[in-house]
Amino acid sequence: MAASKDTVKIIRVRVTEGRTGLLFAESEDLQGLLVAEPDMASLWEKVPEAIQDHHRAMGASVIVKRATHRDPSHHTFAAIPEEMITREAARH
């Protein structure tokens, strides 16, 4: 489901390692998200792009940023609607 124009969507990403050493990033919060890369640096480069692509396919344009979260089993990202950022910037 894409983020609405007024809602920041939190996406928790779980990383697992496959039998061949390839790392997989998946999320229960964003059905269909699957990124596979050989190392963590490449994975963290591709995950935000995949989240943006997923939202774009649903008709929404978002900025994706890493977020802090206390759950050690997940890495957290925030998908922020571009319209929300533009509207807030105009207010200031």
C-alpha positions, 0 to 999 in steps of 0.5 A: 500500500502506498503512503497517503499524501499526509502520512509518513509510512514506517517500513521495518526491513528484516535482513536474512542471509541465503545459503550462498551468502547473498543478503536479502531484505524483506518487509512485512510492512511493504508487501512485495519488497525484496532486495538481494545484494552481496553485502550490507553496503549495497543492500542499504543503497538499494533498499530505499530505491526499491521502496521508492519504486514500490510507492511510485508504482502505486502512484505516490512519490516519496523520499525514503530515509533510514530511521532509528528503531529499538528493535534489533531484528529489523532496520527501519525506514521512513517513506515521506510523501514529497507533497507533504515535504513541499507543503511544510516547506511552503508554510515556513 
